[in-house]
Amino acid sequence: MGLALASADAMRIDGAFHETLTWVVLAINALTVLVLTWGVLYGAFCFIRAEARRVMGRSYERERANLRRQLGFYLLFGLELLIAADVIETMASPTLEHLAILGGVALIRIVIGYALGRELRDLDQETVNA
């Protein structure tokens, strides 16, 4: 009987741990939506500002570089948050299927993140050289 109670307690703890991780993943995904939304809104503001400078005949290259840098930063940060959420979700349900999906999604996101990070470094280097 003692073994059955210990097993029931372990299942209850596992269920609570799984539920907690599920809420953590949900919170990270909600934060990701906020970060990406803010990045797009800020990017739209930078775009409008750059276009206004262009229409007025003023230099706008710096504004466009700032737009790319800011939007790239928010996209990169959002991707990193999504990878973190995927890792935590896999911890909650560590099956081979989840691990395979995590591996594929993480690989795609890492490649995109690397490309974005490289572009941001190139933009920073162009700004220093200008």
N, C-alpha and C positions, 0 to 999 in steps of 0.2 A: 504494500500500500504506500509506503514512503517513497518508493521509486516512481510510482504513478504520480504522486503529488509533485515530486521534483521535476518530472517530465512535463507536467502541466504548467509549472512555473516557468520552465525554460521556454515553452511554446508561447506563453504570455509575454515574456521578455522579448523573444524574437519578433512577435507580432508588434509590440510597441516600438521596437527598434526599426522595423520595416516601415511602420507608419510614420515615425519621426523622419526617417530618410526621405520618404515620399513627400512630406511637407517641406523639407529642406530643398529638394529638387524643384518643387513648385515655386518656392520663394525665389530661388535662383533664376528660374525661367521667367518669373514676373519681373525681376530686376533686369534681366536681359532685354525684355520688351521695353522697359523704361529707358534703358541706356540707348538702345537702337532708335527708339522714337525721339529721344532728346537729340541724338546725333543727327538724325535726318532733319529735324526742325532747325537745329543750329546750322546744318549744311545748307538748308534752303535759305536761311537768313544770309549766310556768306555768299551764296550764289546771287541773290537779289542785289546785295551790296556790290558785288563784282560787276554785274550787268549794268547797274546804275552808273558805275564809274566808266564803263565802256561806252555807254550811250552818251555820256557827257564829254567823251573824248579824252578822258584822263587815263592814266596808266592803270591797268587792271590785272596784270600778270601776277603781282604779289597777292592780290585778293583771291585769285583762282588757285594759287599754290596753297594759300591758307585754307581754302575750301577743301582741297584734296587732303591736306594734312589732317584737318579736324574730322572730316567724315571717315577717313581711313582709321584714325585713332578709335573712334567710337565703334566702327565695324570690327576692328581687331579685338577690342575689349569685349564686345558682345560675343565673338567667337570663342574667346577664352572662357567666358562664363558658361557658354553652352557645353564646352568640353568638360568643365568641372561638374556641371549638372549630369552629364552622361556618365562620368566616372562614379559619381555618388549613386546614380540610379542603378548602375551595374553592381555596386556594393549591396544594394537592397535586394537584388534578384540575380545572384551570380550564376547564371546558366551559360552553357556554351553558346547558345544563340545570342544572348545579350552581349557576351564577350566578343563574338564575331561582329555584331552590329556596331558595338563601341569601337572596335578596331577600324572598321571601314569608315565610320563617320569621323573618328578622330583623325585618321589619315587625310581625309579630304579637307577637314577643317585646318589641320596643321599646314598642308600645302597652301591653302588660301591665306592662312595667317602669315606664313613665311613670305608669300608674294606681297601681301599688304605691308608687312614690316619692312621689306626691302624697298618698296616704293616710298614709304615714309622716310627711310634713311636717305634715299636718293634726293627726295625733296628737301630734307634738312641740309644736305650737302650743297645742293643748288642755291639754297638761301644763304649759306655761309660764303659761297663763291661769288654771289651777286653783289 
